[in-house]
């Protein structure tokens, strides 16, 4: 009876107050949820941008004036997901070690200094060839999509009030290939944190080097004009788009002419393996291992042939993806 009396006298009032409080909390949450999320995203974005800027300020940017050093720097920066200035020195250290080790091994086995140095230099260039294969693959993808990218960029540039940065942001959202999207994200990030004209030009030069075509050079110049001088480059983008469209059909015919060279390069692999199998078959009762690896001339021929096969495969991989360029 006491509980029933309390419930009808005071309990109902407390329950109503609780319902009003819970309703107020849910109402406030529904009203403030979107602004709070937007504010938090904005704070997270500013925090990431601050960290990037602090990292760039603490990092000493090395400017390579020698053409070869600059070429290696751009090659590593383009083909690596994360790169630093020390990567150039690490690259030279690794290739030098590989070359010296190969030269020492061949000199010890063949006692021919000219052969050892020559083969050492050839083997030492393999890391460079690997980076070139990666770069060619990236440039091939860029070439295949470059016309679509320029067309989309032109549309977004016109739609966003001739703002090149927002045009690039919207363009990268339409890129389906993850590799190409990462190229655009890197460009956008570099442009966002560029502190002066020098860094701006470096960011765009990396993008131009990635594409590696005369079209990309023209597009890079258009970006620079838009960023540095706030020029309206819409007409220039339209002209560039039209010229790329006119030359694409001609470039498709030229690409088909390199297929024979590509197949010939890959053909060296089965020929090399078949030659080893044939040698084993015709050796008969003789010791094939001794004839192949303990004889000076046969071991020398095997070494040269193996290195030649490696390079023919690398060259075929490079020729398989020609640049989409005039």
RABELSUL-V291586 format. One record per residue. N is the residue number from 1. NEAR is the number of other C-alpha atoms within 12 Angstrom. Layout:
N/NEAR ; N/NEAR
//
This chain:
1/7 ; 2/10 ; 3/11 ; 4/11 ; 5/11 ; 6/13 ; 7/15 ; 8/15 ; 9/13 ; 10/15 ; 11/16 ; 12/16 ; 13/14 ; 14/15 ; 15/15 ; 16/15 ; 17/14 ; 18/14 ; 19/14 ; 20/14 ; 21/14 ; 22/14 ; 23/14 ; 24/15 ; 25/15 ; 26/14 ; 27/13 ; 28/15 ; 29/15 ; 30/14 ; 31/13 ; 32/15 ; 33/15 ; 34/13 ; 35/14 ; 36/15 ; 37/15 ; 38/13 ; 39/14 ; 40/14 ; 41/14 ; 42/14 ; 43/14 ; 44/14 ; 45/14 ; 46/16 ; 47/14 ; 48/17 ; 49/20 ; 50/16 ; 51/15 ; 52/21 ; 53/20 ; 54/15 ; 55/15 ; 56/21 ; 57/15 ; 58/10 ; 59/13 ; 60/12 ; 61/17 ; 62/20 ; 63/17 ; 64/17 ; 65/11 ; 66/11 ; 67/11 ; 68/13 ; 69/20 ; 70/21 ; 71/23 ; 72/33 ; 73/35 ; 74/35 ; 75/37 ; 76/34 ; 77/32 ; 78/39 ; 79/33 ; 80/25 ; 81/16 ; 82/13 ; 83/21 ; 84/22 ; 85/22 ; 86/19 ; 87/23 ; 88/27 ; 89/19 ; 90/18 ; 91/28 ; 92/23 ; 93/16 ; 94/20 ; 95/25 ; 96/24 ; 97/20 ; 98/25 ; 99/26 ; 100/26 ; 101/21 ; 102/30 ; 103/28 ; 104/24 ; 105/22 ; 106/28 ; 107/21 ; 108/14 ; 109/21 ; 110/26 ; 111/16 ; 112/19 ; 113/19 ; 114/15 ; 115/24 ; 116/28 ; 117/25 ; 118/22 ; 119/32 ; 120/30 ; 121/26 ; 122/27 ; 123/33 ; 124/29 ; 125/28 ; 126/29 ; 127/28 ; 128/29 ; 129/27 ; 130/27 ; 131/27 ; 132/32 ; 133/28 ; 134/27 ; 135/34 ; 136/33 ; 137/31 ; 138/36 ; 139/36 ; 140/30 ; 141/31 ; 142/38 ; 143/34 ; 144/27 ; 145/29 ; 146/35 ; 147/30 ; 148/25 ; 149/38 ; 150/39 ; 151/28 ; 152/26 ; 153/38 ; 154/36 ; 155/27 ; 156/27 ; 157/32 ; 158/23 ; 159/18 ; 160/19 ; 161/19 ; 162/26 ; 163/27 ; 164/37 ; 165/29 ; 166/25 ; 167/31 ; 168/39 ; 169/29 ; 170/26 ; 171/32 ; 172/31 ; 173/22 ; 174/23 ; 175/26 ; 176/16 ; 177/18 ; 178/16 ; 179/26 ; 180/32 ; 181/25 ; 182/26 ; 183/35 ; 184/36 ; 185/25 ; 186/30 ; 187/35 ; 188/29 ; 189/26 ; 190/28 ; 191/35 ; 192/28 ; 193/26 ; 194/25 ; 195/18 ; 196/15 ; 197/17 ; 198/17 ; 199/25 ; 200/28 ; 201/27 ; 202/29 ; 203/33 ; 204/37 ; 205/33 ; 206/33 ; 207/41 ; 208/33 ; 209/36 ; 210/43 ; 211/41 ; 212/34 ; 213/27 ; 214/22 ; 215/35 ; 216/35 ; 217/23 ; 218/29 ; 219/38 ; 220/35 ; 221/26 ; 222/33 ; 223/40 ; 224/29 ; 225/25 ; 226/27 ; 227/28 ; 228/23 ; 229/15 ; 230/17 ; 231/19 ; 232/23 ; 233/30 ; 234/31 ; 235/17 ; 236/23 ; 237/35 ; 238/24 ; 239/20 ; 240/31 ; 241/28 ; 242/19 ; 243/22 ; 244/32 ; 245/24 ; 246/16 ; 247/19 ; 248/25 ; 249/16 ; 250/16 ; 251/21 ; 252/21 ; 253/14 ; 254/19 ; 255/24 ; 256/18 ; 257/15 ; 258/23 ; 259/20 ; 260/15 ; 261/21 ; 262/24 ; 263/21 ; 264/22 ; 265/27 ; 266/26 ; 267/19 ; 268/26 ; 269/24 ; 270/18 ; 271/17 ; 272/25 ; 273/17 ; 274/14 ; 275/19 ; 276/25 ; 277/16 ; 278/15 ; 279/20 ; 280/19 ; 281/14 ; 282/14 ; 283/16 ; 284/12 ; 285/11 ; 286/13 ; 287/16 ; 288/21 ; 289/18 ; 290/15 ; 291/22 ; 292/23 ; 293/19 ; 294/16 ; 295/17 ; 296/18 ; 297/15 ; 298/20 ; 299/22 ; 300/25 ; 301/20 ; 302/23 ; 303/27 ; 304/23 ; 305/22 ; 306/25 ; 307/27 ; 308/23 ; 309/24 ; 310/26 ; 311/28 ; 312/27 ; 313/28 ; 314/32 ; 315/28 ; 316/30 ; 317/30 ; 318/30 ; 319/30 ; 320/29 ; 321/31 ; 322/35 ; 323/33 ; 324/34 ; 325/32 ; 326/22
//
